[in-house]
């Protein structure tokens, strides 16, 4: 499987995660569309948070730590909120849409 963004094919693993991170917003738009997600400002908050965590730590947080991190800028967020944004699993689907490799674990 690959995603094509601006005429460039981006290689993925067998589950659709990028092999190499690509944090261009256009990449997220293409992946989100493939996942059936229409990106809202709330999606972009989570995407930017995950990209920053990946850049700072070399990996993305697990679901528990993701929820804590999102609560810092969106105090009303709970697991239901994140599942509303990323219904097949926030920690994994949000990473995929953010243009990041498959999370650890």
C-alpha positions as CSV (number, residue, x, y, z in Angstrom):
1,X,0.0,0.0,0.0
2,X,1.1,3.5,-0.7
3,X,-0.3,7.0,-0.4
4,X,0.3,9.5,-3.2
5,X,0.8,13.1,-2.1
6,X,1.6,15.8,-4.7
7,X,2.7,13.1,-7.2
8,X,5.0,11.4,-4.7
9,X,4.4,7.9,-3.5
10,X,4.9,7.3,0.2
11,X,5.7,3.8,1.3
12,X,3.7,2.1,4.0
13,X,3.8,-1.0,6.0
14,X,1.1,-3.7,5.6
15,X,-1.2,-1.8,8.0
16,X,-1.0,1.5,6.2
17,X,1.5,3.3,8.5
18,X,4.2,5.3,6.8
19,X,7.6,3.6,6.9
20,X,9.3,7.0,7.3
21,X,7.6,9.9,9.1
22,X,6.2,12.7,7.0
23,X,4.6,15.5,8.9
24,X,3.4,17.6,6.0
25,X,-0.2,18.6,6.4
26,X,-1.0,17.4,2.9
27,X,0.1,13.9,4.0
28,X,-2.4,14.0,6.9
29,X,-5.2,15.1,4.7
30,X,-4.6,12.2,2.2
31,X,-4.3,9.6,5.0
32,X,-7.4,11.0,6.8
33,X,-9.4,10.8,3.6
34,X,-8.3,7.2,3.2
35,X,-9.4,6.5,6.8
36,X,-12.8,8.1,6.2
37,X,-12.0,11.1,8.5
38,X,-12.7,14.7,7.7
39,X,-10.2,16.7,9.6
40,X,-11.4,19.4,12.0
41,X,-9.5,21.8,14.2
42,X,-9.8,19.3,17.0
43,X,-8.1,16.6,14.9
44,X,-5.3,19.0,14.1
45,X,-4.7,19.7,17.8
46,X,-4.1,16.0,18.4
47,X,-2.1,15.6,15.2
48,X,0.2,18.4,16.2
49,X,0.6,17.1,19.7
50,X,1.6,13.7,18.4
51,X,4.0,15.1,15.9
52,X,5.7,17.1,18.7
53,X,5.9,14.1,21.0
54,X,7.4,12.1,18.1
55,X,9.9,14.8,17.4
56,X,10.9,15.2,21.0
57,X,11.0,11.5,22.1
58,X,11.4,9.5,18.9
59,X,8.1,7.7,19.4
60,X,4.5,8.5,20.2
61,X,2.8,8.1,23.6
62,X,0.7,5.2,24.6
63,X,-3.0,5.8,25.0
64,X,-2.9,6.7,28.7
65,X,0.0,9.2,28.2
66,X,-1.7,10.6,25.0
67,X,-4.9,11.3,27.0
68,X,-2.9,13.1,29.7
69,X,-1.0,15.1,27.1
70,X,-4.2,16.1,25.3
71,X,-5.8,17.1,28.6
72,X,-3.1,19.8,29.0
73,X,-4.6,21.8,26.1
74,X,-8.1,20.3,26.0
75,X,-9.1,19.7,29.7
76,X,-12.5,18.3,28.8
77,X,-11.0,15.6,26.6
78,X,-11.6,12.0,27.8
79,X,-11.3,8.7,26.0
80,X,-14.7,9.1,24.5
81,X,-13.6,12.4,23.0
82,X,-10.5,10.8,21.4
83,X,-12.5,7.9,20.1
84,X,-15.0,10.3,18.5
85,X,-12.1,11.9,16.6
86,X,-10.3,8.6,15.8
87,X,-12.8,5.8,16.0
88,X,-10.6,2.8,15.3
89,X,-8.3,3.6,18.1
90,X,-6.9,7.1,19.0
91,X,-3.3,6.1,19.8
92,X,-2.9,4.2,16.5
93,X,-5.2,5.9,14.0
94,X,-4.2,9.3,15.1
95,X,-0.5,8.4,14.6
96,X,-1.3,7.1,11.1
97,X,-3.2,10.3,10.2
98,X,-0.3,12.4,11.7
99,X,2.0,10.8,9.1
100,X,4.0,8.9,11.7
101,X,5.3,5.3,11.8
102,X,3.3,2.6,13.6
103,X,3.5,3.2,17.4
104,X,5.4,0.9,19.6
105,X,3.6,-1.9,21.4
